[in-house]
Amino acid sequence: MSLHPIGPPKSREFDDLYFSADDGLAESEFVFLAGNNLPQNWLDSDRFVICEMGFGTGLNFLAAWKLFEETVQPHQSLDFISFEKYPLNGEEIGLYLQPWQEVLNGRLQQLLTLYPPIIPGFHRIMLNERVTLTLIFDDVNEAIPKLLADVDAWFLDGFKPATNPEMWSETVIENMARLSRKGARFATFTAAGKVRRDLAVAGFAVEKVAGFGRKRDMTIGCYKGDGS
């Protein structure tokens, strides 16, 4: 992918934007933070686990990290896990997230300082004593069966199902159910009928709600199965 300092980033593989052209940070906060009822849902958790499909530029992670540190007590911790098959390099991430560098208050630079080499596999990064990021550079269908976690919230941010169906596969959704605590929430920008049906079959309660900006609908819900 070539660098373009003007405008939102677009994936070469999927010909789709990584985030809203209007306001990427506001979109992350609306879809993934508010959609997962955050910060309310982590206020009583000593350790809160978020799993994301599609790290992209890292904007969702940075938004979650910022909100977490602004709303929790010193003893609480955040474990953020994210899959990415086509990772951007640090230069690209820094370029595209530069508009929010000030509001992120040093977190972007800290992420870039510790960002791993683009080598397939699991990369665990300690941002500080309370926040851990595990980046999984791999095909999610190959990697998610290997993951062991008790997930409290899912950020489903793969590119749209029409162009990136592998991110929304039965393997992914079945493993979401395997890894979810009972009551674990999910949020996603998509309202595709097949995605909603597959999530319901896997044990998730599914609700279509108003989307961000010009996006009419999005989907949220929670895991009603046995859970961990």
N, C-alpha and C positions, 0 to 999 in steps of 0.2 A: 504494500500500500504506500503510495507517495504521500508526502506531507503537504497539507494545504492549510495555511494559517488562518484562512477566513472560512467561516461556516462550520457547521457541525460535521463530525467525522462520519464517513460512510465505509462500511465493510466492502472490500473488494470481492470477497467470496460470495456474499449474499446480496450485494447491491441494495443495502438497506442502512438507514441511519442508526448509529449507536444510541443516540438519545434525541429528544425533541429539539427541533430547530428553534423553538420559541424560548424554552428555558429548561435545560437538561436537569439541573439540580432540583428545580421545583417539580419536575416530572418524577424524579426518583423519590422525593418526599411524599408526593401524592400517591403514586402507585404502590411503592414497596414499603414505605414506612407507615403511612396512614392505612394502607390496604392490609397490613399485618397488625393493625391496632398497636402501633408503637408510638410512644414509649410505654404505654400502659401495660403491655403484656410482659415486659421484662422487669418491671419495678419490684416484683417479689422473687426474682430468680437470682440465686447466687452465681450461676453460670448459664448464660443464654447462648444457644447455638443457632446460627443462621446458615442455611445452605443455599447457594445461588447457582442457577444455570446461566452461564454467560457472563464472565467477568468484564469483558469489553475494555472500557477505559478505566474501570475501577470506581466510577462515580457513585454507584449504589453503595459500595463498601465505604467510601469516604463519608457519604451522607449518614450511614448507619453509625459509623465510628463517632462522628461528631455528635449526633443526637444521644448516643449512649453515654458519652462522657459528660454531657450537659445535664443528664437526668437521673443518674444512678448514684448509689452510695459507694464509698471507696472499696468495700469488700467484694463488689460484684465484678464479674468478668464476662467478656464477649469472645466467643469463638466463631469466626466467620470462615466458611468453606466455600470455595468458588471454582467451578469448572470452566475451562476455556480451551477449545480446540485450536483456535487461531489467535494466539496472544499477540498483542501489540508490544512494541518495545518501550522502554522508559521514555525515550525522546518523544515518541508519538503521544503517550499518555500526558506528559508534561505540557506539550503543545496544546492539546485539545481541552485540557482542564484548566489552563491558565486563567480563564475568566473568573474562576471560583477560588483562585489561590488564596486571596485575602480572607474570604469568608470561611475557608477551611482551616485557617489559622495554623499553618505549619504542617498540617497532616499530609498534604500532597507531597511536599518535599521529603517528609519522613518516609512515605511509601516509596518514592522514587529512589531514595538512598538505599533502601533494603530490598528493592525489587529484584527477583531472582533472574538468572540467565534463562533464556527461552530454550529450555531442555525439557523433553517430555517427562512427566512424572509428578510426584507430590512435592510441593515446596512449602515448608512451614516457616512462617515469619513471625517473630515476636516483636510487635510494634512497641509495646511497653509491658509493664508487669500485669496489665489487665486485659489487653487486646491482642488476640492472635489471629493471623490470617493464614489459611491453608489454600494455596493456589494449586490447582490440579490441571496441568497442561496436557490434555489428552482428549480423545473422543469420550464423551460422557457415557455412552453405551458400554464402552470397554472398562471405564474406570469406576463408575458408580457401584457396580456389584462388589468392588473391593473395599468400599468405604464402610467404616464402622463409626456410628455417631448416633446421638439422640437429639434429633432436630426439633427446634421449637418454632421455626419460621422458614418458609421457602420464598426466595425471590426467583420467579420463573421469567428470566429475561433473555431467553434465546430469541433469535430473529424469528419473524412471523412463520407459523407452521407451513404456509404454502411454499416458502422458499427454503426452509430449514427443518424438514419433518423429522430428522434424526434426533433433534433436541426434544421432541415431544413424543417420543416413541413409547410403546408399552413397557419396554425395559426400564426406561427412566421413571415412568409413573408408578410401576410396581415397586421399584426400589425406593421411591419417595414414601410409599406406604410402609415399607419395611423399616425405614429409618426414622419415621415420625413418632414423636411422643403423642399420646392421646391428647387431642385438642390443638395439636400443632397447626398453625395457620399457613396459608399460602396467598400470594397475590401475583397477578400477571396482567400485562397490558392487553393480552389477546382475549377475545370473546368467541373464538372459533368453536363451533358446535362439537366437533370431534374431541377437542381437548377437554371441554367441559364434561362430555359423556365418559371419556376414559378416566378422568379424575373421580367421577361419581362411582364408576364400577370398582375402582381401587379402594373405596371407603371414605372418600372426601365428600363433605357437604359443600355444594357449589352454588355460588350466587353471582349473577351478572349485575353489575352496578355501573354508574356513570364513569366514563373514562376521563383522562386528563386532556385539557385543551380541546383541540379539534377531534380527538378520538371519542367517538360516541359511547362505547362500552368497554369495560374491562371485567376481569373475573377475580373474585376472592373466595375464600372458604376455609374450612378447617377439617382436620382428620378425625373421623368418628370411629375408626377401628380400635383394635385393642391397644395399640401403641406400646411404648416402652414403660 
